Amino acid sequence: MRKYVFNGDLDRLEKEAYDVIIVGSGIAGLYTALNLDPKLNCAILSKAEIAKSNSWLAQGGIAAVVSKDDKVECHFSDTIIAGAGLCDEDAVKVLVNEGPEDIHKLMDMNVPFDVDEEGDLHITREGGHTHNRILHCGGDATGRETIKTLASLASSKSNIIFKENVFLCDILVSDDSVTGVIIIEDAKYKVLVSNRIVISTGGIGQIYRRTTNPTGATGDGVAAAIRAGAKTKNMEFVQFHPTGLYKSNEDESERAFLISEAVRGEGGILRNIHGDPFMEGKHPMKDLAPRDIVTRIIAKEMAKTNSEYVFVDITVKSSEFLIKRFPTIYAECKNNGIDMSKDWIPVCPVQHYFMGGLETDLNGMTSIQGLYATGEASCTGVHGANRLASNSLLECLVYGRRCAEHINKNNNKKPFKHYYIKPLVDDNKSLDLKYTKKKIKEIMTEKGGIIRREKALREAVEEMTKILNEISVLNLDTVYSIEVFNMATIAKIILESALSRKENVGAHFRADED
């Protein structure tokens, strides 16, 4: 596989130098930037507008032990259990022990957490948690409200600049250390020079047919880091959320709307198309079982009843309660002719989160010197085989801060090496990339999705290898072409990892033929 998508002489490109470059403007990227030493000049690169990040869309909340009725030991245990025993225990200990400190930092930054009538933090519960420990903002707009606050703070810092509508092409590496990145800005290639680069580019959901991820979630940061030589981990663990809003006429290019697990946390019941509740007897936690379990049970229930969806029934709650607690979800349902207080909500599983990613240590460092990863693009080991609800935003905070602290202590500058990247293209080759992108989504959904089989996985690996080889020789000179290349890169590794792991664990489930 080619190492760079850019071809040509770097000396001819415009260059800018920064102490730190953060690729991604979600909570992980913003919080990392805000914890950097103010003496370090930092550029935050955003592929699109900030409002299109996964963090902005996060509904559920942030999990942390902030109640006297809860203990970090319980949060640790819940995380290990949800991760099917494959979590890195040291990473989880860091998460649950340091998480409350970062929550208090957010409060000091005036992130508007919801409070009850007495003015205390309103804390709720989600699937897999044995205690109420989920903090939220604006009912179901935690990501949006947190991003708005952090982005405003970052904008006021003289050492931080934002670059929106910038696309990451390549990560430059010399002597096993990063030296900069190649980007596309204003339709031109440019080099940003830095010895400290943080990949906070979010998820990979667009490789699947239906996902809650935004259209820009094509795995660009992870793919560029892989080409640069960074190690990955747990790539087979792709989480499907059990309850995406079902729309019979939905365009596949649209982002699937999430019906948050918090709806079930407030008393929502899963019912099949006949109205029967079906989680009883399937798991001790019933409707609040871990997501991978609920997702597979729903998939089986849909197959059994020959239906494309099931229902979430939250009609036990009043419209007044639902409007206050879930304003975003209530409005979206209303727009689709559904009154949550009277009607059951049609839902089906959709791709939601990626537990795998760039392997990092407890400071967010990847296997390449100076290259860090935070948030969903990283694999700290916290999530194991299956993410516990609302641990993702906490991971963004804890490991984003630790990443910044490590950079603050280790920011030795090295000279930038100029070199020529040899063209690897075949000008006689062409490809229908729109068809190729659709094909990637089909392969991943049908053969690398919720339930996997060895024969199908082997076929998928062969198909994806062929696609990747065909793209590799193209002149990748547009954002779209590079995105498709990145999607194929990520998809192939996920399929290979899924094929290698024989046992059923967490989000990885194989139903191999006898």
C-alpha positions as CSV (number, residue, x, y, z in Angstrom):
1,M,0.0,0.0,0.0
2,R,1.3,3.5,-0.9
3,K,2.6,5.5,2.0
4,Y,1.5,8.9,0.8
5,V,-1.5,10.1,-1.3
6,F,0.5,13.3,-2.3
7,N,2.9,13.1,-5.2
8,G,5.6,15.7,-5.8
9,D,8.2,17.9,-4.3
10,L,7.4,19.3,-0.8
11,D,9.8,22.1,-1.4
12,R,7.3,23.7,-3.8
13,L,4.5,23.7,-1.2
14,E,3.6,26.6,1.1
15,K,4.6,25.8,4.7
16,E,3.4,26.9,8.1
17,A,5.0,25.9,11.4
18,Y,3.3,25.2,14.7
19,D,4.4,23.7,18.0
20,V,1.3,21.4,18.1
21,I,-1.1,20.4,15.4
22,I,-4.5,18.9,16.4
23,V,-6.4,17.2,13.6
24,G,-10.1,17.3,14.7
25,S,-12.3,19.8,16.5
26,G,-14.5,17.6,18.6
27,I,-14.3,17.4,22.4
28,A,-11.1,15.4,22.4
29,G,-9.3,17.9,20.2
30,L,-10.6,21.0,21.9
31,Y,-10.0,19.8,25.4
32,T,-6.4,18.7,24.4
33,A,-5.8,22.2,23.1
34,L,-7.1,23.9,26.2
35,N,-4.8,21.9,28.4
36,L,-1.7,22.8,26.4
37,D,0.9,25.2,27.8
38,P,-0.1,28.7,26.6
39,K,3.4,29.2,25.3
40,L,2.9,26.5,22.6
41,N,1.2,27.7,19.4
42,C,-1.4,25.3,18.3
43,A,-3.4,24.8,15.1
44,I,-6.7,22.9,15.3
45,L,-7.7,21.5,11.9
46,S,-11.3,20.8,11.2
47,K,-12.5,18.9,8.1
48,A,-15.8,20.8,8.1
49,E,-17.6,23.1,10.5
50,I,-17.3,22.2,14.2
51,A,-21.0,21.4,14.3
52,K,-20.5,18.4,12.1
53,S,-18.3,16.4,14.5
54,N,-19.4,13.3,16.3
55,S,-19.0,15.1,19.6
56,W,-21.5,17.7,18.6
57,L,-24.0,15.0,18.0
58,A,-23.5,13.1,21.3
59,Q,-26.8,12.9,23.2
60,G,-26.3,10.6,26.1
61,G,-23.9,12.3,28.4
62,I,-20.6,11.9,30.2
63,A,-20.1,9.1,32.7
64,A,-18.2,9.9,35.9
65,V,-18.4,9.2,39.7
66,V,-19.6,12.5,41.1
67,S,-22.2,11.1,43.5
68,K,-21.6,10.1,47.1
69,D,-23.8,7.0,46.4
70,D,-21.3,5.8,43.7
71,K,-17.8,4.5,43.8
72,V,-14.9,4.5,41.3
73,E,-14.6,0.8,41.9
74,C,-18.1,0.3,40.6
75,H,-17.4,2.4,37.5
76,F,-14.3,0.3,37.0
77,S,-16.2,-2.9,37.3
78,D,-19.0,-1.8,35.0
79,T,-16.5,-0.8,32.3
80,I,-14.6,-4.1,32.5
81,I,-17.8,-6.1,32.3
82,A,-19.1,-4.1,29.3
83,G,-15.7,-4.5,27.6
84,A,-16.0,-8.3,28.0
85,G,-12.9,-8.5,30.0
86,L,-10.6,-7.2,27.2
87,C,-10.2,-3.7,28.6
88,D,-6.7,-2.5,29.6
89,E,-7.2,-2.4,33.4
90,D,-4.5,0.3,33.9
91,A,-6.2,2.5,31.3
92,V,-9.6,2.0,32.9
93,K,-8.2,2.9,36.4
94,V,-6.9,6.1,34.9
95,L,-10.3,6.9,33.4
96,V,-12.4,6.3,36.4
97,N,-10.0,7.8,39.0
98,E,-9.1,10.9,37.0
99,G,-12.5,11.4,35.3
100,P,-14.2,13.3,38.2
101,E,-11.3,15.9,38.2
102,D,-12.0,16.6,34.5
103,I,-15.8,17.0,35.2
104,H,-15.0,19.6,37.8
105,K,-12.7,21.3,35.2
106,L,-15.6,21.4,32.8
107,M,-17.8,22.9,35.5
108,D,-15.1,25.6,36.1
109,M,-15.2,26.3,32.4
110,N,-19.0,26.8,32.7
111,V,-20.1,23.8,30.7
112,P,-23.9,24.0,31.5
113,F,-24.6,20.6,33.1
114,D,-28.2,20.0,33.9
115,V,-29.3,20.4,37.5
116,D,-32.3,19.3,39.5
117,E,-34.8,21.5,41.4
118,E,-32.4,21.8,44.4
119,G,-29.6,22.9,42.1
120,D,-27.6,19.7,42.3
121,L,-26.2,17.9,39.3
122,H,-28.9,15.9,37.6
123,I,-27.4,12.4,37.2
124,T,-29.0,9.6,35.4
125,R,-28.3,6.0,34.3
126,E,-27.7,4.2,31.0
127,G,-27.2,0.6,29.9
128,G,-24.4,-1.4,31.6
129,H,-24.1,1.1,34.6
130,T,-25.0,-0.2,38.0
131,H,-25.3,3.4,39.4
132,N,-26.6,6.7,38.3
133,R,-23.5,8.5,37.0
134,I,-24.4,10.1,33.6
135,L,-24.2,13.9,33.5
136,H,-25.8,15.7,30.7
137,C,-26.4,19.1,29.2
138,G,-29.6,20.5,27.6
139,G,-31.3,17.2,28.3
140,D,-30.0,15.3,25.3
141,A,-27.5,17.8,23.8
142,T,-24.4,17.1,25.9
143,G,-22.0,17.1,23.0
144,R,-23.4,20.3,21.4
145,E,-23.4,22.3,24.7
146,T,-19.9,21.1,25.7
147,I,-18.4,21.8,22.2
148,K,-20.0,25.3,22.2
149,T,-18.3,26.1,25.5
150,L,-14.9,24.6,24.7
151,A,-14.8,26.1,21.2
152,S,-15.6,29.5,22.6
153,L,-12.8,29.2,25.2
154,A,-10.3,27.9,22.6
155,S,-11.2,30.8,20.3
156,S,-10.3,33.3,23.1
157,K,-6.8,31.8,23.5
158,S,-4.0,33.7,21.7
159,N,-2.0,30.5,21.1
160,I,-4.8,28.6,19.4
161,I,-5.9,29.1,15.8
162,F,-8.7,27.3,14.0
163,K,-8.5,26.1,10.4
164,E,-11.9,25.0,9.2
165,N,-12.6,23.1,5.9
166,V,-9.1,21.7,5.9
167,F,-8.5,18.1,4.8
168,L,-5.7,15.9,6.2
169,C,-3.9,14.1,3.4
170,D,-0.7,12.6,4.9
171,I,1.4,12.5,8.0
172,L,5.1,13.1,7.4
173,V,7.6,10.9,9.3
174,S,11.4,11.0,9.3
175,D,13.6,8.8,11.5
176,D,10.5,7.3,13.2
177,S,9.3,10.8,14.3
178,V,6.6,13.0,12.9
179,T,7.7,16.2,11.2
180,G,4.4,17.5,9.9
181,V,1.3,17.0,7.8
182,I,0.2,17.6,4.2
183,I,-3.2,19.1,4.0
184,I,-5.6,20.5,1.4
185,E,-6.7,24.0,2.2
186,D,-8.6,26.2,-0.3
187,A,-8.1,23.5,-3.0
188,K,-4.3,23.7,-2.6
189,Y,-1.8,21.4,-1.0
190,K,0.1,22.8,2.0
191,V,2.6,21.5,4.5
192,L,2.1,22.2,8.2
193,V,5.4,21.6,10.1
194,S,5.3,20.2,13.6
195,N,6.9,17.6,15.8
196,R,3.8,17.1,17.9
197,I,0.7,16.0,16.0
198,V,-2.6,14.8,17.7
199,I,-5.1,12.8,15.7
200,S,-8.6,13.5,17.0
201,T,-10.5,12.8,13.9
202,G,-13.4,10.7,15.3
203,G,-15.0,7.6,13.9
204,I,-15.1,5.5,10.8
205,G,-18.9,5.1,10.5
206,Q,-19.2,6.0,6.8
207,I,-17.8,2.6,5.8
208,Y,-21.2,1.2,6.7
209,R,-24.5,1.7,5.0
210,R,-26.3,3.2,8.1
211,T,-24.4,5.1,10.8
212,T,-25.0,7.8,13.3
213,N,-21.7,9.3,12.3
214,P,-21.6,12.5,10.1
215,T,-20.7,12.2,6.4
216,G,-17.1,13.3,7.1
217,A,-16.4,10.2,9.3
218,T,-14.3,8.4,6.8
219,G,-11.4,7.5,9.0
220,D,-9.0,10.0,7.5
221,G,-6.8,10.5,10.6
222,V,-6.5,6.8,11.4
223,A,-5.8,5.8,7.7
224,A,-3.1,8.5,7.3
225,A,-1.5,7.3,10.6
226,I,-1.6,3.7,9.4
227,R,0.1,4.7,6.1
228,A,2.7,6.5,8.2
229,G,3.4,3.3,10.1
230,A,1.4,3.6,13.3
231,K,0.1,0.5,15.0
232,T,-3.5,-0.2,15.4
233,K,-5.4,-2.3,18.0
234,N,-8.9,-3.9,18.4
235,M,-9.9,-2.9,14.9
236,E,-12.6,-5.7,14.8
237,F,-14.6,-4.1,17.6
238,V,-17.2,-1.9,15.9
239,Q,-20.2,-0.9,18.0
240,F,-23.7,-0.9,16.6
241,H,-26.1,1.2,18.6
242,P,-29.4,-0.8,19.0
243,T,-31.7,2.1,18.5
244,G,-31.3,4.3,15.5
245,L,-34.5,6.0,14.4
246,Y,-36.0,3.9,11.6
247,K,-37.2,5.7,8.4
248,S,-38.6,3.7,5.6
249,N,-37.5,6.3,3.0
250,E,-34.1,7.2,4.4
251,D,-31.3,8.1,2.1
252,E,-28.3,6.0,2.8
253,S,-26.1,9.1,2.6
254,E,-28.0,10.7,5.5
255,R,-26.7,10.4,9.1
256,A,-29.0,8.0,11.0
257,F,-30.6,9.7,14.0
258,L,-29.9,8.2,17.3
259,I,-32.6,7.4,19.9
260,S,-30.3,7.6,22.9
261,E,-29.9,4.8,25.4
262,A,-30.9,7.3,28.0
263,V,-34.5,7.0,26.8
264,R,-34.4,3.4,28.1
265,G,-32.6,4.7,31.1
266,E,-35.7,6.7,31.9
267,G,-38.0,3.8,31.6
268,G,-38.3,3.0,27.8
269,I,-39.2,-0.6,26.9
270,L,-38.3,-2.4,23.7
271,R,-41.2,-4.0,21.9
272,N,-41.4,-6.0,18.7
273,I,-43.8,-5.2,15.9
274,H,-46.5,-7.2,17.7
275,G,-46.1,-5.0,20.8
276,D,-44.5,-7.7,22.9
277,P,-41.7,-6.7,25.2
278,F,-38.8,-9.1,24.4
279,M,-35.9,-8.3,26.7
280,E,-37.4,-10.1,29.7
281,G,-35.3,-13.2,30.4
282,K,-32.7,-12.3,27.8
283,H,-30.3,-10.5,30.2
284,P,-30.4,-9.6,33.9
285,M,-30.4,-5.9,33.1
286,K,-33.2,-6.4,30.5
287,D,-33.6,-3.2,28.4
288,L,-30.5,-1.7,29.9
289,A,-28.2,-4.6,29.0
290,P,-24.9,-3.7,27.3
291,R,-25.3,-2.4,23.7
292,D,-23.8,-5.4,21.9
293,I,-26.2,-7.7,23.5
294,V,-29.2,-5.5,22.9
295,T,-28.2,-5.0,19.3
296,R,-28.0,-8.7,18.6
297,I,-31.2,-9.5,20.4
298,I,-33.0,-6.8,18.3
299,A,-31.4,-8.2,15.1
300,K,-32.7,-11.6,15.9
301,E,-36.1,-10.3,16.9
302,M,-36.4,-8.4,13.6
303,A,-35.4,-11.6,11.7
304,K,-38.0,-13.7,13.7
305,T,-40.8,-11.2,13.1
306,N,-39.7,-10.5,9.5
307,S,-39.5,-6.8,10.2
308,E,-37.1,-4.0,9.6
309,Y,-37.5,-2.4,13.0
310,V,-38.7,-2.8,16.6
311,F,-40.1,-0.1,18.9
312,V,-39.0,1.9,22.0
313,D,-42.0,2.6,24.2
314,I,-41.5,5.6,26.5
315,T,-45.3,6.5,26.6
316,V,-45.2,6.0,30.4
317,K,-43.7,9.5,30.5
318,S,-45.6,12.7,30.0
319,S,-44.9,15.0,27.1
320,E,-43.7,17.7,29.5
321,F,-41.1,15.3,30.9
322,L,-39.9,14.2,27.5
323,I,-39.7,17.7,26.1
324,K,-37.5,18.8,29.0
325,R,-35.4,15.6,29.2
326,F,-35.1,14.8,25.5
327,P,-35.7,18.1,23.5
328,T,-33.6,17.1,20.5
329,I,-35.1,13.5,20.3
330,Y,-38.6,14.8,20.9
331,A,-38.3,17.4,18.1
332,E,-36.9,14.9,15.6
333,C,-39.6,12.3,16.4
334,K,-42.2,15.0,16.0
335,N,-40.8,16.0,12.7
336,N,-41.3,12.4,11.6
337,G,-44.9,12.2,12.8
338,I,-44.1,10.5,16.1
339,D,-45.3,11.8,19.5
340,M,-43.0,10.1,22.0
341,S,-45.6,10.5,24.8
342,K,-48.2,8.6,22.8
343,D,-46.5,6.7,20.0
344,W,-43.9,4.0,20.1
345,I,-40.7,4.9,18.3
346,P,-39.6,2.6,15.4
347,V,-35.9,1.8,15.8
348,C,-33.2,-0.5,14.3
349,P,-29.5,-1.1,14.9
350,V,-27.0,1.3,13.2
351,Q,-23.2,1.6,13.3
352,H,-22.3,4.0,16.1
353,Y,-18.9,3.8,17.6
354,F,-15.4,2.4,17.0
355,M,-13.6,0.8,19.9
356,G,-10.5,0.1,17.8
357,G,-8.1,2.6,16.4
358,L,-4.6,3.9,16.8
359,E,-2.9,2.1,19.7
360,T,-1.8,4.5,22.4
361,D,-0.1,4.5,25.8
362,L,-1.5,6.1,28.9
363,N,-0.3,9.5,27.5
364,G,-2.0,9.2,24.2
365,M,1.3,8.5,22.3
366,T,1.1,6.1,19.3
367,S,3.9,3.9,18.2
368,I,5.4,6.9,16.2
369,Q,7.4,9.4,18.2
370,G,5.5,12.7,18.5
371,L,2.2,11.3,17.0
372,Y,-0.6,11.2,19.5
373,A,-4.3,10.1,19.2
374,T,-7.2,11.0,21.4
375,G,-11.0,10.2,21.3
376,E,-12.6,7.7,19.0
377,A,-9.6,7.6,16.6
378,S,-7.5,6.2,19.4
379,C,-7.4,2.9,21.2
380,T,-6.4,3.5,24.8
381,G,-7.7,0.1,25.8
382,V,-10.5,1.6,27.9
383,H,-13.4,0.2,25.9
384,G,-12.2,-3.4,25.3
385,A,-14.5,-5.3,23.1
386,N,-17.5,-3.1,23.8
387,R,-17.8,0.5,25.0
388,L,-19.8,1.2,28.2
389,A,-22.3,3.9,27.6
390,S,-21.1,7.5,28.0
391,N,-17.5,6.5,28.7
392,S,-16.4,7.9,25.3
393,L,-16.7,11.6,26.2
394,L,-15.0,10.9,29.5
395,E,-12.1,9.2,27.6
396,C,-11.9,12.3,25.3
397,L,-11.4,14.5,28.4
398,V,-9.1,12.3,30.5
399,Y,-6.8,11.2,27.7
400,G,-7.0,14.6,25.9
401,R,-5.7,16.2,29.1
402,R,-3.0,13.6,29.6
403,C,-1.9,14.0,26.0
404,A,-1.6,17.7,26.5
405,E,0.4,17.3,29.7
406,H,2.8,14.9,28.1
407,I,3.3,17.4,25.2
408,N,3.9,20.2,27.6
409,K,6.8,18.2,29.1
410,N,8.2,16.8,25.9
411,N,8.2,19.4,23.2
412,N,11.7,19.3,21.8
413,K,11.8,20.7,18.2
414,K,13.5,18.9,15.4
415,P,14.4,20.3,12.0
416,F,12.0,19.6,9.1
417,K,13.5,17.5,6.3
418,H,12.7,18.4,2.7
419,Y,12.2,15.5,0.4
420,Y,10.5,14.5,-2.8
421,I,7.6,12.0,-2.8
422,K,7.9,9.9,-5.8
423,P,4.7,9.5,-7.9
424,L,3.1,6.1,-7.7
425,V,0.2,6.6,-10.0
426,D,-0.8,4.9,-13.2
427,D,-2.3,7.6,-15.5
428,N,-4.0,5.0,-17.6
429,K,-6.1,3.7,-14.7
430,S,-9.5,5.1,-13.7
431,L,-12.3,4.0,-11.4
432,D,-15.9,4.9,-10.7
433,L,-15.3,6.1,-7.1
434,K,-19.0,6.6,-6.4
435,Y,-19.7,3.0,-7.2
436,T,-16.6,1.9,-5.3
437,K,-17.7,3.8,-2.2
438,K,-21.1,2.2,-2.4
439,K,-19.5,-1.2,-2.8
440,I,-17.3,-0.7,0.4
441,K,-20.5,0.1,2.4
442,E,-22.3,-2.9,1.0
443,I,-19.4,-5.3,1.8
444,M,-19.0,-4.0,5.3
445,T,-22.7,-4.0,6.1
446,E,-23.4,-7.4,4.8
447,K,-20.2,-9.2,5.7
448,G,-18.4,-7.2,8.4
449,G,-21.4,-5.9,10.4
450,I,-23.4,-7.1,13.5
451,I,-23.1,-10.8,12.8
452,R,-20.1,-12.2,11.0
453,R,-19.3,-15.5,9.3
454,E,-15.9,-16.9,8.4
455,K,-16.7,-17.6,4.7
456,A,-18.2,-14.1,4.2
457,L,-15.3,-12.5,6.0
458,R,-12.8,-14.3,3.7
459,E,-14.7,-13.2,0.6
460,A,-14.9,-9.6,2.0
461,V,-11.1,-9.5,2.6
462,E,-10.5,-10.5,-1.0
463,E,-13.0,-8.0,-2.3
464,M,-11.6,-5.2,-0.2
465,T,-8.0,-6.0,-1.1
466,K,-8.9,-5.8,-4.8
467,I,-10.6,-2.4,-4.2
468,L,-7.6,-1.1,-2.3
469,N,-5.2,-2.2,-4.9
470,E,-7.3,-0.5,-7.6
471,I,-7.4,2.7,-5.8
472,S,-3.7,2.7,-4.8
473,V,-2.6,3.4,-8.4
474,L,-5.0,6.3,-9.0
475,N,-4.0,9.9,-9.0
476,L,-5.7,10.8,-5.7
477,D,-6.0,14.5,-6.2
478,T,-9.4,15.3,-4.7
479,V,-10.8,15.0,-1.2
480,Y,-13.4,12.6,-2.4
481,S,-10.9,10.2,-3.9
482,I,-8.7,10.2,-0.8
483,E,-11.7,9.6,1.4
484,V,-12.6,6.5,-0.6
485,F,-9.0,5.3,-0.3
486,N,-9.1,5.9,3.5
487,M,-12.4,4.0,3.7
488,A,-11.0,1.0,1.9
489,T,-7.9,1.1,4.1
490,I,-9.8,1.0,7.3
491,A,-12.4,-1.5,6.0
492,K,-9.7,-4.0,5.0
493,I,-8.0,-4.0,8.4
494,I,-11.3,-4.3,10.2
495,L,-12.2,-7.4,8.1
496,E,-8.8,-9.0,8.6
497,S,-9.0,-8.4,12.3
498,A,-12.5,-9.9,12.4
499,L,-11.3,-12.9,10.5
500,S,-8.4,-13.4,12.9
501,R,-10.5,-13.3,16.1
502,K,-12.4,-16.7,16.2
503,E,-14.2,-16.3,19.5
504,N,-17.4,-14.3,20.1
505,V,-16.6,-11.4,22.4
506,G,-18.2,-8.0,22.9
507,A,-19.2,-6.3,19.7
508,H,-17.5,-9.0,17.6
509,F,-19.9,-11.9,17.0
510,R,-19.3,-14.8,14.6
511,A,-22.0,-17.3,13.7
512,D,-19.8,-19.6,11.6
513,E,-21.3,-22.4,9.7
514,D,-20.6,-25.9,11.0
